[in-house]
Amino acid sequence: MLFEKVNDSSLHQEIAELGEMLERTIEEIAGPELLEQIATIVRISHRRRQQQPGANEELNALLSSLTEPQLRVVIRAFSIFLDLVNIAEDRQRVRVLRQRARSAQDGPRAESIESALQRLKDDGRTTERMQKLLDQLEIELVFTAHPTDAKRRSIRRKLRRIREFLDVNTADLLPAELARNRRGIRSEVAKLWQTDFIRPWRPTVLQEVQRGLSIQPVLWEVVPQILDEIRSGLEKVYPGQTFREHPYITFGSWIGGDRDGHPFVTARVTEQTILWLRQAAIEAHIAACRRLFESLSVSTRHASLGSEITDALTAALERWPHLQGILREIPPGEIVRRHLAVIMRRLQQTQKMELSDFFVDGAYASPQELIEDVSVLHRALAAAPGDELLADEIA
């Protein structure tokens, strides 16, 4: 075995299993001779790390003797192996954090946001001083156009797919299901081996924008979780206190907007970038609306949602009578779904706007208008008896 398991830990077992799959891929595609050559490099490198006499010279001589095609195979083998190790180590970090959470029992998990808040309170931060700290908290994530460690989206997708296969709880799988799971990983490893790691040509600015947008789904999922951790941590550390919130995490990007020297970043490119960024945000909001529409089938026949949401819907119908055609398909009592349908329609109208448009009927003129529509829905669910859990889906 090339990449040998050194102990029985979950991490090393996983690394060994992924390494074995990579070995089989190398043998099947590159051939057994090159696999043996890689194995020789591994053995000599191990002796070199142990500072055995002559190992360094032997490794240099072997690498110098390789042809360019052979070197390409060696480089590809170790590059892919390191990517697979990164996946295994990332999963190990998750296991460690989950174990810390279990061990914490009633207290906050070590190195968590709640733990940091508790330490601040123990150091004498009163509610007023904590509010001042929160008012000053600003985290801006700025994306650059040429990150040195950038991976092609094709590579990232395959690595993500391997991670998804590994995340399956194999203890619950039948033998045939486990075999399909492992075959799926081997398939992704084989595709990795046969995929160019670097584009054969330099990407255009707009291709860089698209690559930057590929991280959007992760941010859309993770950032609200972080904000929720801050919110819940404050509730636990300062029980009964109310804190003023603001957008602690914001984003910036050089991609498509670097107008101080990049010859290919034209006004048209910047305009297209802004439109794509807005489109991605709107599409994510619409997808969230659809999920909530499927989930929140709450009826006024069984829940008291107050008059605010009813008044908001009445006002929307008076302003945009054509909404009657959309709402006709939704039972009158399902007021939450009707309100979501209005939000979705307004988002779809907003999608139609270009930068030169000053008005599209029904479109949101500002983020604040969307926030208010969502807040009406949140308040209606939060105020209903026993519906606090439903409001969590909106928060």
C-alpha positions in Angstrom: 0.0 0.0 0.0 1.4 3.4 -1.0 -0.2 5.6 1.6 -0.1 3.4 4.6 -2.4 3.5 7.6 -0.2 4.3 10.6 -2.7 3.8 13.4 -6.3 2.9 14.0 -7.7 6.4 14.3 -10.7 7.4 12.2 -8.5 10.0 10.4 -5.8 7.6 9.4 -8.3 4.9 8.4 -10.0 7.3 6.1 -6.7 8.5 4.6 -5.6 5.0 4.0 -8.9 4.1 2.3 -8.8 7.2 0.0 -5.1 6.4 -0.7 -5.9 2.9 -1.7 -8.6 4.2 -4.1 -6.1 6.6 -5.6 -3.6 3.7 -6.0 -6.1 1.6 -7.9 -6.9 4.6 -10.2 -3.2 5.2 -10.9 -2.6 1.5 -11.7 -5.7 1.3 -14.0 -5.0 4.6 -15.9 -1.3 5.3 -15.7 -0.1 1.6 -15.3 1.5 -0.6 -12.7 5.0 0.5 -13.6 4.3 4.2 -12.7 2.5 3.1 -9.6 5.6 1.2 -8.5 7.8 4.2 -9.3 5.6 6.4 -7.1 5.8 3.8 -4.3 9.6 3.9 -4.6 9.5 7.7 -4.2 7.3 7.3 -1.1 9.7 4.8 0.5 12.8 6.8 -0.2 11.1 10.0 1.0 10.2 8.2 4.3 13.8 7.2 4.7 14.9 10.8 4.0 12.5 12.1 6.7 14.2 9.7 9.1 17.5 11.2 8.0 18.9 7.9 6.9 22.3 8.2 5.1 22.2 8.5 1.3 18.4 8.8 1.1 18.5 12.5 0.0 21.0 11.8 -2.8 19.0 8.7 -3.9 15.7 10.7 -4.1 17.4 13.5 -6.1 18.9 11.0 -8.5 15.5 9.2 -9.0 13.6 12.4 -9.6 16.2 13.7 -12.0 16.0 10.5 -14.0 12.2 10.8 -14.7 11.0 11.9 -18.0 8.5 14.8 -18.3 5.5 12.4 -18.7 6.6 10.5 -15.7 7.0 13.6 -13.6 3.5 14.7 -14.6 2.1 11.5 -13.3 4.1 11.8 -10.0 3.0 15.4 -9.5 -0.6 14.5 -10.2 -0.5 11.6 -7.8 0.7 13.6 -4.9 -1.5 16.6 -5.7 -4.6 14.5 -5.7 -3.5 12.7 -2.6 -3.0 15.9 -0.7 -6.5 17.1 -1.7 -7.9 13.8 -0.4 -6.0 14.2 2.8 -7.4 17.7 3.2 -10.9 16.3 2.9 -10.2 13.7 5.6 -8.6 16.2 7.9 -11.5 18.6 7.5 -13.9 15.8 8.5 -11.7 15.1 11.5 -11.9 18.7 12.6 -15.7 18.4 12.4 -15.5 15.2 14.6 -13.3 17.0 17.1 -15.6 20.0 17.3 -18.7 17.8 17.8 -16.9 15.9 20.5 -16.0 19.1 22.2 -19.7 20.1 22.1 -20.7 16.8 23.7 -18.1 17.1 26.4 -19.1 20.7 27.2 -22.4 19.4 28.7 -24.2 22.5 30.1 -21.3 24.9 29.4 -20.3 26.5 26.0 -18.1 24.6 23.7 -14.4 25.5 23.8 -13.5 28.2 21.2 -17.1 28.8 20.3 -18.8 32.2 20.0 -20.7 31.6 23.2 -17.4 30.7 25.0 -15.9 34.0 23.8 -19.0 36.0 25.0 -18.8 34.2 28.3 -15.2 35.2 28.7 -15.9 38.8 27.9 -18.7 38.8 30.5 -16.4 37.2 33.1 -13.9 40.0 32.3 -16.4 42.6 33.3 -18.3 43.4 30.1 -21.7 44.7 31.2 -24.7 44.7 28.9 -23.9 48.3 27.9 -20.2 47.6 27.1 -21.2 44.5 25.2 -23.6 46.5 23.1 -20.8 49.0 22.3 -18.6 46.1 21.2 -21.3 44.8 19.0 -21.9 48.2 17.5 -18.2 48.3 16.5 -18.1 44.7 15.2 -17.5 44.8 11.4 -16.2 41.8 9.4 -15.8 42.5 5.7 -14.8 39.5 3.5 -13.1 40.8 0.3 -12.7 38.4 -2.7 -9.7 38.9 -4.9 -9.6 38.1 -8.6 -6.4 36.0 -8.6 -6.1 33.9 -5.5 -2.9 31.9 -5.6 -4.6 28.7 -4.3 -7.6 28.9 -6.6 -9.0 25.6 -7.8 -11.1 25.1 -10.9 -14.8 24.7 -10.2 -14.6 21.4 -11.9 -12.0 20.2 -9.4 -13.9 21.6 -6.4 -17.1 20.0 -7.5 -15.5 16.6 -7.6 -13.8 17.1 -4.2 -17.1 18.2 -2.8 -18.8 15.1 -4.2 -16.2 12.9 -2.5 -16.9 14.7 0.8 -20.6 14.0 0.4 -20.0 10.3 -0.2 -17.8 10.2 2.9 -20.4 12.1 5.0 -22.9 9.3 4.6 -23.3 7.2 7.7 -22.1 3.9 6.4 -23.0 2.0 9.5 -26.7 2.2 8.3 -25.9 1.0 4.8 -26.7 -2.4 3.4 -23.7 -4.2 1.7 -24.9 -3.2 -1.8 -25.5 0.4 -0.7 -22.0 0.6 0.8 -20.5 -0.9 -2.4 -22.3 1.9 -4.5 -21.1 4.5 -2.1 -17.4 3.4 -2.4 -17.8 3.0 -6.1 -19.1 6.6 -6.3 -15.9 7.8 -4.5 -13.7 5.8 -6.9 -15.5 7.3 -9.8 -14.9 10.9 -8.6 -11.2 10.0 -8.0 -10.9 8.7 -11.5 -12.5 11.8 -12.9 -10.1 13.9 -10.8 -7.2 12.1 -12.3 -8.4 12.8 -15.8 -9.3 16.5 -15.3 -6.9 19.4 -16.0 -6.0 21.1 -12.7 -5.3 24.4 -14.4 -7.2 26.0 -17.2 -5.4 25.8 -20.6 -5.9 29.5 -21.0 -6.2 32.5 -18.8 -9.8 33.1 -17.7 -11.6 36.3 -18.8 -12.8 38.7 -16.2 -16.4 37.5 -16.4 -15.2 33.9 -16.0 -13.4 35.1 -12.8 -16.7 36.6 -11.7 -18.5 33.3 -12.3 -15.8 31.5 -10.4 -16.1 33.9 -7.5 -19.9 33.4 -7.4 -19.4 29.6 -7.0 -18.7 30.3 -3.3 -22.1 32.1 -2.8 -24.1 29.0 -1.8 -21.7 28.3 1.1 -21.8 31.8 2.3 -25.6 31.8 2.0 -25.8 28.8 4.3 -23.0 29.5 6.8 -23.2 33.3 7.5 -26.8 33.0 8.9 -25.5 30.2 11.1 -22.8 32.4 12.5 -25.2 35.3 13.1 -27.6 32.8 14.9 -24.7 31.7 17.1 -24.0 35.3 18.1 -27.7 35.8 18.8 -28.2 32.6 20.8 -24.8 33.1 22.6 -26.0 36.6 23.8 -29.3 35.1 25.0 -27.5 32.5 27.1 -24.7 34.7 28.5 -26.9 37.8 29.1 -30.3 36.2 29.8 -33.3 38.6 29.6 -31.3 41.3 27.8 -32.0 42.7 24.4 -29.2 43.7 22.0 -29.3 45.9 19.0 -28.1 44.1 15.8 -26.7 45.2 12.5 -25.1 43.3 9.6 -21.8 42.2 11.3 -20.6 40.4 8.2 -20.4 42.2 4.8 -18.7 41.4 1.5 -16.6 43.1 -1.0 -14.9 42.0 -4.2 -12.2 43.2 -6.6 -13.5 40.8 -9.3 -15.0 42.7 -12.1 -14.5 46.0 -10.4 -10.8 46.5 -10.4 -10.9 49.7 -12.5 -7.5 51.1 -11.4 -5.2 49.4 -13.8 -6.8 46.2 -15.2 -7.1 46.8 -18.9 -9.9 44.3 -19.4 -12.2 45.6 -16.6 -14.3 47.9 -18.7 -17.5 49.8 -17.6 -19.5 47.1 -19.4 -17.7 44.3 -17.5 -18.4 46.1 -14.2 -22.0 46.6 -15.1 -22.4 42.9 -15.9 -20.7 41.9 -12.7 -23.1 44.0 -10.6 -26.0 42.4 -12.4 -24.8 38.9 -11.9 -24.1 39.6 -8.2 -27.6 40.9 -7.8 -29.1 38.1 -9.8 -27.4 35.5 -7.6 -28.8 37.2 -4.5 -32.3 37.4 -5.9 -32.2 33.7 -7.0 -31.2 32.7 -3.6 -34.0 34.7 -2.0 -36.5 33.1 -4.5 -35.2 29.6 -3.7 -35.7 30.4 0.0 -39.3 31.6 -0.7 -40.1 28.3 -2.5 -38.8 26.2 0.4 -40.8 28.3 2.9 -43.9 28.1 0.6 -43.6 24.2 0.7 -43.1 24.2 4.4 -45.4 26.9 5.9 -48.8 25.5 5.1 -50.2 27.3 8.1 -53.9 28.1 8.0 -55.9 30.8 9.8 -58.4 28.1 10.6 -55.9 26.6 13.0 -53.6 29.5 13.9 -54.1 33.1 14.9 -51.5 35.2 13.0 -52.8 38.7 13.8 -53.9 41.4 11.5 -50.6 42.8 10.4 -50.0 40.2 7.8 -53.6 40.4 6.5 -53.3 44.1 6.2 -50.0 43.8 4.3 -51.6 41.4 1.9 -54.7 43.6 1.4 -52.4 46.6 0.7 -50.4 44.6 -1.8 -53.6 43.5 -3.7 -54.8 47.1 -3.8 -51.5 48.3 -5.2 -51.0 45.4 -7.7 -54.4 44.0 -8.6 -52.9 41.5 -11.0 -51.7 39.6 -8.0 -55.3 38.2 -7.7 -54.5 35.9 -10.5 -51.5 34.4 -8.7 -53.2 34.2 -5.3 -56.3 32.5 -6.8 -54.5 29.2 -6.7 -53.8 29.5 -2.9 -56.6 28.9 -0.4 -57.6 32.1 1.3 -56.9 30.7 4.8 -53.2 30.0 3.9 -52.2 33.6 4.5 -48.5 32.8 5.0 -48.3 31.1 1.6 -50.2 34.0 0.0 -47.8 36.5 1.6 -44.8 34.5 0.4 -46.3 34.4 -3.1 -46.4 38.2 -3.1 -42.7 38.4 -2.0 -41.8 35.9 -4.7 -43.6 37.9 -7.4 -41.9 41.1 -6.3 -38.5 39.4 -6.4 -39.2 38.1 -9.9 -40.1 41.6 -11.0 -36.8 42.9 -9.4 -35.0 40.3 -11.6 -36.2 42.2 -14.7 -34.5 45.5 -13.7 -31.4 46.7 -15.5 -29.1 49.3 -14.0 -30.7 51.9 -16.2 -34.2 51.1 -15.1 -35.8 53.4 -12.5 -39.0 51.5 -12.1 -40.4 48.0 -12.8 -43.9 47.6 -11.5 -43.9 45.6 -8.3 -40.1 45.4 -8.0 -38.4 46.0 -4.7 -37.0 49.5 -4.8 -34.6 48.9 -1.9 -33.4 46.0 0.4 -35.4 47.6 3.2 -38.7 46.9 1.4 -37.8 43.2 1.2 -36.7 43.2 4.9 -40.1 44.7 5.9 -42.1 42.1 4.0 -40.1 39.3 5.6 -40.3 41.0 9.0 -44.2 41.1 8.7 -44.1 37.3 8.1 -41.7 36.7 11.0 -43.7 38.8 13.4 -46.9 37.0 12.5 -45.5 33.6 13.1 -43.6 34.6 16.3 -46.7 36.2 17.8 -48.9 33.1 17.2 -49.3 30.8 20.2 -46.8 28.0 19.9 -45.5 29.1 16.6 -42.1 30.4 17.8 -40.5 27.3 16.1 -42.1 28.3 12.8 -40.6 31.8 13.1 -37.2 30.2 13.4 -37.4 29.2 9.7 -37.7 32.9 8.8 -35.0 34.3 11.1 
